[in-house]
Amino acid sequence: MTTLEGRPNTALLVIDVQNQVVADAWDRDGVIGRINTLVDRARGENVPVIWVQHSDDQMARDSDGWQLVPELTLADTEPVVHKRYGDSFEDTDLETLLAERQVGRLVVAGAQTDACIRSTLHGAAVRGYDTTLVGDAHTTEDLRQWGVPVSPEQVIAHTNTYWSWSDAPGRTGEVTPAAEVDFGAR
């Protein structure tokens, strides 16, 4: 159970599913399809959906690459968190948005596994949130040409394995396939 008092709710956090970020991502279409299914389920269960968009010197805000992929559609009531660092909490209004919605548990999906997904998972745990990583709804690109010694599938599998063992006093980390995500409060 979260260590955050008065935060019984769960939110779906969709991180950086942007044109440039997922252009060469492993299983791009499958991951986006599963994220769409999660978004539809969350909306149907009145679970907040919060979108995150990254920008930096290589991906300028409002550029084509910065846009969320066209396969995903935001509802008018769903907030978008704009970030410049890997951790979606760092120098953003994410914590305020979650507090307003009494969220103590995050269901996390998106990109990139080895960067913003990992950073946000750790940032959430440190801040007191329970976190569920959707094991088949996050992705990354093949970075071996830049010295990463493993394939995208191995990066994803490694992250799923170590996050399934993550916990801290009063907090849990788990990995669940999209089809088995339970948005109910814990």
N, C-alpha and C positions, 0 to 999 in steps of 0.2 A: 504494500500500500504506500502511496506517495507520502513523503514527509511534509507536503504542503497542506496546511490546515484549510478546511473548507473548500477543497478542490476535488469534488467527487466525479467530475466529468472527463470525458475523453474527447480528443480532437484528432482529426486526420491532418497531418502535415505533409504537403506535397512540395518537395524541394527541387528547384532548378531544372524542371523539365522544359528546357528552352531549346530553341532551334540549334544554336551553336553547341550547346552542352551535350545534346544527345545525337547529333548528326551522325557520328560514327560509333554509337554505343552498341554494346553487345545486346542482342535480343530486343532492340529498340521497340519494334512494333508490339511484341508480346508484353513487354513491361508497360508500355503506354496503355495497352488494352486492359491489363489488370488494374492499373491506376484508375482508368475510367470506371471500371466496375466498382472499385472501392469508393470512388467519389459518389457514384449513384447510390450505393448502399448507405453511405454516411448521410447523404441528403435525405434519403428515405427514412432514416432513423433519427433525424434532427440532431445529428452530430456535427459540430462545427468543422468546416473544411477551411484550412488556412494554406495559402499558396506562398511560396518563397521564390523570389527572383534575384539572381546574382548579377552584379555588374562589376567590371574592373577595367583596367587599361586595355585589355585585349577584347573586351566585350562591352561596348559602350551602351549605356542605358538608352532605350528607344531605338536601337539598331535592329535590323532584321534578325540577327543572331540572338539578340537579347529577348525577343518575344517568346512567350510560351508556345509550345507546339500547337498547330491548328487542330489536332485531334482532341485536345482538352478544352473544355469550355467552363469559364468561371461564371458563377451566379453573381448577380449584382450585389448581393449581401455578403459575399465572401471576401475577407480582407486579403491583401497582398503585402507581404513583408519584403522590403527591398534591402538587400545586404551587399556588403563589399568584402566580407570575410567568410571563411569556411563555415564557422559556427553560426547558425541562423539566429542565435540570441545576441551575438556580439554586435553592439552599436546599432541595434534595431528596436522596433517596438513590439517584438514577438512576446516578450514576457508580459507586457501590458495587455495585449490582446488575449492571451491565455488567462490571465487573472480576471479580466472582465467576464470571461465565459466560465469561470470556476473550473478550469482544466488542470488536472493533476497527472493525467496520463496521455501520452502521445503515441499515435500510430504513425510510423514514418515510412515514406516511400519517395522515390525520385532518383536523383543523380548528383554527383558522381559518388559511387560507393566509397572509393578510397580517398575522398576529399570531403566534400560538404556533408555527405551522409554520416560518415564517421565523426566528423567534428561536431555535428549537431547532436548525435546520439550522446556523445560524451558531455557536451555542454548541458544537455537536458538532465542527465543523471547527476551531474555535479550540482545543478540547481534544484534538485529534489523531485524530479519527475520520474514516474514509471515510464518505460519506453518499450514499445513493440516495434521491431523492425519487420517489415513485410518482406519475407525472405525471397520472394520471386517478383517483387515490384520495385527493385532498385537495380541500377546498372552503372557501368563505366565503359570507357573506351579502352582499346588495346594500347598500352603505354610502353610496350617492350622496346620500341625504337628509341625511347628516351631513357632506357636503362632499368625500367621496372622488370624484374626477372620472371614474372608470371603472367599468364593470360588473364583476360577479364573474368572468365568463368572461375578461375582460381581465386582472384581477388574477392569476388562475390561470395564464394564458398567459405573462404577464410573469415570474412566479416560475419557471415551468418553463424559460423561455428563459435567464434569468440564472443559475439554478442549474446548468444543463447546462454552463456555462462556468466554474464555480467549481472552484478547486483552490488548493492551497498546497503548500509543500515537503513531499513525502512523503505528501500527502493528496489525495483526489479527491472531487469532487462530480459526480453524474450524475443524469439524469432518465430513468426507464424506465416504460413503460406496465405496468399490473398483470399483464397476460398474459405479459410478457417478463421479469418479475423473476426473477433468479437468486439464490437464497439461499446458494449455495456460497461458501466462504471465498475471499478474494482474496489 
